[in-house]
Amino acid sequence: MSSNVTLQIAGRRYTIACAPGEEAHIEQLGASIDAKLAALDSLAGQSPERTLLYASLLLADELHEAKASQPAPAPAPAAANDDKSAEALENLADRLESLASQLESGADNT
């Protein structure tokens, strides 16, 4: 079941469907968009579509800047650890093959 939230953005009302419990979050997002647009005097008289386009571009730019200012992810572990692990697995596989051979030859002798 969904809920409806009515937002007022740039002087126009929009009814948006959302999941139950998401109403307050959607209202905050709408208020954020409306505040962005209110700060731009140059949008007076623009069509609703153009106004929402500007809001989308402004918010996308903010998101881009926020992502760009985040620190880079930590580098992956050194390849030396991978090499040691691979060598240990190869040694273990060799031992298992040797034990299997011994078991097979013991089973053949009985």
C-alpha positions in Angstrom: 0.0 0.0 0.0 1.3 3.5 -0.7 0.8 6.9 0.8 0.6 10.3 -1.0 2.4 13.4 -0.2 1.7 16.8 -1.6 4.7 19.0 -2.2 4.8 22.7 -3.1 7.7 23.5 -5.4 8.2 26.8 -7.1 4.6 27.7 -6.4 3.1 24.6 -7.9 1.6 21.6 -6.0 2.7 18.1 -6.9 1.2 14.9 -5.3 3.7 12.1 -5.0 3.1 8.5 -4.1 5.5 7.0 -1.6 5.9 4.0 0.7 4.2 4.3 4.1 6.6 5.9 6.6 8.5 7.8 3.9 6.2 10.8 3.9 8.4 13.1 6.1 11.5 12.2 4.1 9.8 13.1 0.8 8.5 16.3 2.3 12.0 17.3 3.4 13.3 16.5 -0.1 10.6 18.7 -1.6 11.3 21.5 0.7 15.0 21.3 -0.2 14.2 21.5 -3.9 11.8 24.4 -3.3 14.5 26.3 -1.3 17.0 25.8 -4.0 14.7 27.3 -6.6 13.6 30.1 -4.3 17.3 31.3 -4.2 17.4 31.7 -7.9 15.8 35.0 -9.1 16.4 34.2 -12.7 13.8 31.4 -12.8 10.8 33.7 -12.5 8.3 33.1 -15.3 10.0 29.9 -16.5 7.8 26.8 -17.3 7.4 24.2 -14.6 9.4 21.7 -16.7 12.3 24.2 -17.0 12.2 25.0 -13.3 12.3 21.4 -12.3 15.2 20.8 -14.8 17.2 23.6 -13.1 16.4 22.1 -9.7 17.6 18.7 -11.0 20.8 20.1 -12.4 21.6 22.0 -9.1 21.0 19.0 -7.0 23.0 16.7 -9.4 25.9 19.2 -9.2 25.8 19.2 -5.4 25.9 15.4 -5.4 28.8 15.4 -7.8 30.8 17.8 -5.6 30.0 15.8 -2.5 31.2 12.6 -4.1 34.4 14.3 -5.5 35.3 15.6 -2.0 35.1 12.2 -0.4 38.4 10.5 0.4 39.5 7.8 -2.0 38.8 4.3 -0.9 41.5 2.4 0.9 43.8 0.4 -1.5 43.4 -3.3 -1.8 45.7 -5.6 0.3 49.1 -6.1 -1.0 49.6 -8.8 -3.7 52.3 -10.4 -1.5 49.5 -11.8 0.8 47.8 -13.3 -2.2 51.0 -14.9 -3.4 51.6 -16.4 0.1 48.1 -17.7 0.2 48.4 -19.2 -3.2 51.6 -20.9 -2.3 50.1 -22.3 0.9 47.1 -23.7 -1.0 49.4 -25.3 -3.5 51.4 -27.0 -0.8 48.3 -28.2 0.9 47.0 -29.6 -2.4 50.3 -31.4 -3.0 50.1 -32.9 0.5 46.5 -34.0 0.0 47.4 -35.6 -3.4 50.3 -37.5 -1.7 48.0 -38.7 1.1 45.4 -39.8 -1.4 48.0 -41.7 -3.3 49.2 -43.4 -0.2 45.6 -44.4 0.7 45.0 -45.7 -2.8 48.1 -47.8 -2.8 47.3 -49.2 0.7 43.8 -50.1 -0.5 45.2 -51.9 -3.5 47.5 -54.1 -1.3 44.6 -55.4 0.8 
